[in-house]
Amino acid sequence: MERSLAAAVSGINAEQTYLDAIGNNIANSSTDGYKQQDVLFSDLLTQQVNGATAPVPPATGGINPAAVGSGVQVAGVSEDMSEGPLQQTGLASNAAIEGNGYFVVDQNGQTLYTRAGDFSLDAKGELVTPSGGLVQGWAGTTTTGATAPVVIQLGSYKSGTSGPTLQSYSIGADGQVTGTYSDGSTATIATIALATFPNPSGLDDLGNNYYSASPNSGTAVVGAPGTGSAGTLVGGSVEGSNVNLAQQLTDLVDAQTNYQANTKVVSTTATVLQSLIQMP
């Protein structure tokens, strides 16, 4: 009976984690770039009651092994890295990734990665995330060498200290930021970088839409959008959450039922133990 209690308690703990993940998914169903979390379960070590025996003709036949499990555990929490739906915002500073890749961001000197492209310009004209991370890329059409913050200074001169000034800009599929000047001319201001990984599912989820490289993600390969295995960009859009609300609500009912069933095992076992105690 102690085994049934331990198994039920492990089930309650596992289902609580399942509920936590579902609740987090539902809460982030409108979060740009959010990736749905899935809880994976595995059974705990079993206690062998009888071992298997081979047939001994003609006297006896073989016997299968008999074992009783001791509960369940959370084997891991995986993230569904599939693309979320694209949502048009009309903001020139926003960009969504179609295909593989992550934006490269410098946050307080730490290199991080994100799929959320709801960027804006700060007072210095730097392209930044909502938390102030500096979006990385290269100046002009350069796509090699070390990356640096992408800078788009509206009102700046095209060259030198006089002449046409930057009036507007747009982000192209190849990551190039094309500026339009007061005289109608255009020029490439910068190119936004994308990073790809051998195993994106191995990235560490840091929250705030940020990921960091881990030993199991592999090393980041940084390049321009549309090169290598990197996807392309859609300017004026963001990638929405990939949470499937219908599936999450179904999973919520499943988790609730499983939780209640485990608590029923605890209640029944307690009743049986109480009956044993009260025996004359």
N, C-alpha and C positions, 0 to 999 in steps of 0.2 A: 504493500500500500504506500510505503514511502516513495517507491519508484513512480507510482501514478501521480503523487503530489509534485514530485520534482519535475516530471514530464509536463504536467499542466502549468506549473510556474514558468518553465522555459518557454512554453507556448504563449503564455500571457506576455512575457517580456518580448518575444519575437514579434507578436502581433502589435504590440505597442510601437515598436520600431517601424512596422509596416504602416500603422496609422500616422506616425510622425511624417514619414515620407509622402504619404498621400496628402496630408494636410499641407505640407510644404509645396507640393506640386500645384494644388488647387490655389493656394495663396499667390503663387507666381505665374498663374495662367495668363496674366497681362504684362509680365516682365519681359522687356526686350531681350532677346538672345538667350533666355532661360532654357535649360535642357532638363527634360523630365527625368526623375530619379526612379529606379526600380529596385526593390529589395529582393535579394536572393536568399533562399533558405536551404539548409542541409540538416540531415538528422544527426543527432549526437551518437556517441559510441554505444553500441548495443552490448548487452550482457548475454553471453552464450549460455543457454540452458542445457542443450545436448549437442555434442559434436556429430558430424556425419560419420557413418560407417559404410564400408564397402560390402557388397553382397558376398555371402559365404555359401555358395551352392554345395549341396542341394538343401542345406538346413535352413538358412535365413536369407532374406533379401536385404538390400541396402536401406539405410535410414538417412533421411535428409537432416541437415542441421536445424536446430531450433534456437532462436535468439529473440530477446525482448529489447526494444529500443528504450532509450532513457530521455527522449525529448527532442527538441529542435533548437537550432541556433541560426543566427543571421550570418550567412556565409559571405555576404558583401552587399554593397549598394552600388549599382551600376548606373551610368547616365546614358540616356538615349541621345546620341550625338547627331541625330538626323536634323535636317534643316527645318526651321520654323517658317511660317508663311511670311511673305514680304508685304510690308505695309508702307504705302506712300505717305510721306510727310510734307513734301514740297520744300523742305529746308535744304539749302545748298550744302550745309555742313554735315548732313546725315549721309550714311552709306551702309548698304547691306551687302553681305557676301553671298554670291550664288555659287555653290560648290564647296570645295574644301578650303580650309584656311582660317586663320585668326588674325585680327589686328594686333600689332605689336605696340605695347604701351609701356612707357617709363613712369612708374609710380614711386616717387621718393627714392630714386636710384635703383629700384628693382624692376627687372624686365618681366612684364606680365602679358597675358594674352586674353583677348575677348572677342566674342561674336557680336556684341551689342554695339551698333554703330550710331547711337544717338549722340553725336559729337556736337560741339559748339566752338566758337572762337573766344579766347580770353582777351584781356586788355592789350597783350603783346601780339595778338594775331595768331597765337598758337592754337592748333587744333587739339581740343582736350575732351576727355570723358567727363561725365557728370561729377566724378569724384576728383577731378583735376589732373588725371593722368595724361601725360603728353603722348599723343599719337605719333608713331615713328614712320619715317620714310626718307626720301632723298630730295635734295634741291633740284629743280628742273627735271630733265628727262633721265638723269643718272639713276641706275638701278643696281649699282654695285658698291661695295665698300661699306663702311660703318653707317648705320642709320642715325638720324637726328630728328628732333621735333619738326613736324610739318608746320610751316609758318605761312599764313595768308593774311597779309596786311592790307586791308581795304583802305583806299586813299593814298597808298604809296605810289611813288613814281615808277614807271616802267624801267627806267635806268637813270642812274645819277640822281641829281637833285632838282630836275625840272622835266617837263614834258608831260605826256598823258599819264593819268592816274588810274589805279585799279578800281573799277566800279562794281564788278560782280565776278563770280567764279562758279565752276561746276566740276563735279567729280565724274570721270569717265570709267568705262568698264575695265580699262587697263590700269586704273589707279591714278592716272594723271589728273592733276588739278589744273584746269585751264582757266586762266583769268581773262576777262574782257576789260579793255581800257577805255578811257573817255574818248579816244579818237576812233573807237570801233575796232581796233586791232586786238589780237589775242596772242597769248603766250603761255607755255607750260610753266607753272609756278613751282610745282613739286610733284612727287610721285609717292603715293601711300604704299607702305610695305605690307605684305602678308607672310605669315609663318605657317608652315605645315609640319606635321609630325608623323612618324611611322605608325604610332598607336595613339590617336587622339583620346581614346577612352582611358588611357593611363595618366592623363593630366590631373593635377591636384586642383580640386575645386576650392577656391579661397573665399567664395562669396562675393557679393558686390559685382557680379558678372565677370569676375576675373579668374583666370587659371594660371598655374605655373607649371613648368616642366618638372617631370619626376623621372626617377630611374627607369620606369616602365613606359614612359611616353616616347622615349627616344629624344634625340637632339633636334632642335628646331631648324628647319631649312627656310631661310628668309629670302624672299624674292618679290618681284613685281606681280600683281594680279594677272592671271592668265598665262603665267609661265610655270613650267614644271607641272606639279599636281595641284597647284593653287587655283582656286576659282576666280571669278571675275566680280567686279563691284557694280552695284546699282545705286547711282547717286540719287539723293532726295528721298531715300527709303530707309527703313530699318527692318531687321529680321525679328519677327515676333516670337513669342514662346511656342515651343512645340508640344506643350501639354495637351493631351486629348481629354477634355473634360468629361465626355461621356464614359470613357474607359475608367477615369479616376473615380467617378461616382459609383460605377459598378464595383470597382475594387474596394471602395469604402464600405459597401454593404457586405462584401465578402469578408473583409477584415473584422467588421463588427460581429458577424456570425461566428467566425472562428474564435474571437475573443470571448464571446459569451459561452461557447462550447467548452473552452478551457476552464472558465470559472465554474461551469457546471461540474466538471471533473473534480475540482477542488471541493466543492460543496458536497458531492456524493461521497468522496473519500472521507471527508470529515464526519459525515453521518455514519458511515460504516465503522470508523474508529470509535466514535461515541458509543455505538452499539456494543462493541467489544468491551469497552470500559465498564459498561453497565451490566455485563453478563454476571450472573451469580457465581 
